[in-house]
Amino acid sequence: MEKEPLKVGVFLVIILIAYIVYVFMIHPWERQTIVTKQSSVTVSVYDCSSGYPIEGVKVSAYTEAGELINTGLTDDNGLFNIRTYPACIRVIATHGDSKWEGMCLGSGVNRSVSFCFNEPTALPNILYYNNYLGIIGSSSGDVITEERIGSVELSYPTINASVYYPDYLLLSNIMWSERLSVELKDINESSTKQVMLSFDVESVKGEPIVQVWSNKKLIAERGIKSGDKVSLIVPKQMINESMLFELSCTFTGLLFWTTQECNLTNIKATQEYYLPVKTTDSFNFNTTSIERNSEVATLKFYSSTNSSAPLRASINGKEVFSANSLNQMYYTGALNTSTINLLDSGNTLDFEISPGGEAMLEGTVITFYAKNATSTIESFNFTVRADESYKASYYKARFYVSEVFLQGSLLFNINGIIYPKSINKAGWNELIIDKQEIKTGVNQVVIRAQGRFMINELLISYEE
């Protein structure tokens, strides 16, 4: 009778040893189930743009050591539940690419984690879906954008500075010859157009010859008579900072016993020089990748005044227009934008007029044009069932513009009714379509553009 308790004790010891061996042979995360409560992680997967759940996404959970704990697919609500135990785990969702998040759980803790993927078809009640429509819109030569510049006023006129001298009577004969001195000082050679000496001959006696020197160099010699008006221009290369003119009435002939006379009036020395008022004008403008990729542009303006001096225009230091004169006409300069270093901001359009010119420019505009572009149209049909038509309160078109080549509008022609959508930047766009415009059965859509766009995705759905 005393041996029965001993047998029972031995049996229990054997069971205990077997249990301990089992515990140490299983995975560490499985051992925790023996002494701790289960935890859970609810995984939610949805479309990044619309927020609608994505069904059928593979979800897996791994231990820190990389051992798989659980795996499965999200349901029609985009959910998958992972049963786990207190530990640090990594949850991975795979839908084309993979996204993951790590976390540590306590005993009996419930956590949630969310992942978003680009999956437009997650949107409910879809009637039509296309993941790539391509380029729709303008053709070569269409205007992309216009950069309008204000009025341009430039002035670099010629100014006269004259020195007058009193009337003078010059005498000469075989014995002597009188001289008259006229001096101009402080002449800026670079800004001086020309220097002139002029006088009138009131009367003469005999047949004298007038000689004119400038800084000791003879610049003119001519016979004169009463009533003559004389004007002499100093050659440009002879203009100096200070100029001394000397005039004399030179004796001629053999009548040495007589004295010849030159009675001069209105004696004047004149300097014509340029006085800068506003010789340059500069304007700032910005560009986007649309303008920088245009390759073709023009600079246009109208000159409301005449100017005989050259005008030059440049963008970021690159000459885009030049003319030797302006005569109240429209002007156009062609630009190749690929050779101009256009920037996002801080581009400069500079006008410069040469000495002696005056310009008033109106209607100045830089125009960018589409190049090497072919107009494209997209057309397709989609079908609406009777039950879908009954449930629909209205219809919706959502489309993704990945690039804008030419700002403007997309025109959706749905069963003959046009729905326009103005577009000036990339991104998702939405159109609300009246219920009565969509019929049960086959519906036709034709998409055109007043502009030029790259369309990556298009969905048409109904809203209940």
Stockholm file with secondary structure:
# STOCKHOLM 1.0

chainA/1-464         MEKEPLKVGVFLVIILIAYIVYVFMIHPWERQTIVTKQSSVTVSVYDCSSGYPIEGVKVSAYTEAGELINTGLTDDNGLFNIRTYPACIRVIATHGDSKWEGMCLGSGVNRSVSFCFNEPTALPNILYYNNYLGIIGSSSGDVITEERIGSVELSYPTINASVYYPDYLLLSNIMWSERLSVELKDINESSTKQVMLSFDVESVKGEPIVQVWSNKKLIAERGIKSGDKVSLIVPKQMINESMLFELSCTFTGLLFWTTQECNLTNIKATQEYYLPVKTTDSFNFNTTSIERNSEVATLKFYSSTNSSAPLRASINGKEVFSANSLNQMYYTGALNTSTINLLDSGNTLDFEISPGGEAMLEGTVITFYAKNATSTIESFNFTVRADESYKASYYKARFYVSEVFLQGSLLFNINGIIYPKSINKAGWNELIIDKQEIKTGVNQVVIRAQGRFMINELLISYEE
#=GR chainA/1-464 SS CTHHHHHHHHHHHHHHHHHHHHHHHSCHHHHHHHHSCCEEEEEEEEETTTCCBCSSCEEEEEETTCCEEEEEECCTTSEEEEEECSSEEEEEEESSSEEEEEEECCTTCEEEEEEEECCGGGSSSEEEEESCCEEEECCTTCEEEEEECCCEEEECCEEEEEEEECCEEEEECSSCBCEEEEEECSCCTTTEEEEEEEEEEEEEESCCEEEEEETTEEEEEEECCTTCEEEEEECGGGCCSSEEEEEEEECCSSCTTSCEEEEEEEEEEEEEEECCSBCEEEEEECCCHHHHTTCEEEEEEEECSEESSCEEEEETTEEEEEESCEESCEEEEEEEGGGSCCCSSCEEEEEEECTTCEEEEEEEEEEEECCSCCCBCEEEEEEECHHHHHHCSEEEEEEEEEEEEEEEEEEEEETTEEEEEEECSSEEEEEEECGGGSCSEEEEEEEEEEEEEEEEEEEEEEEC
#=GC SS_cons         CTHHHHHHHHHHHHHHHHHHHHHHHSCHHHHHHHHSCCEEEEEEEEETTTCCBCSSCEEEEEETTCCEEEEEECCTTSEEEEEECSSEEEEEEESSSEEEEEEECCTTCEEEEEEEECCGGGSSSEEEEESCCEEEECCTTCEEEEEECCCEEEECCEEEEEEEECCEEEEECSSCBCEEEEEECSCCTTTEEEEEEEEEEEEEESCCEEEEEETTEEEEEEECCTTCEEEEEECGGGCCSSEEEEEEEECCSSCTTSCEEEEEEEEEEEEEEECCSBCEEEEEECCCHHHHTTCEEEEEEEECSEESSCEEEEETTEEEEEESCEESCEEEEEEEGGGSCCCSSCEEEEEEECTTCEEEEEEEEEEEECCSCCCBCEEEEEEECHHHHHHCSEEEEEEEEEEEEEEEEEEEEETTEEEEEEECSSEEEEEEECGGGSCSEEEEEEEEEEEEEEEEEEEEEEEC
//
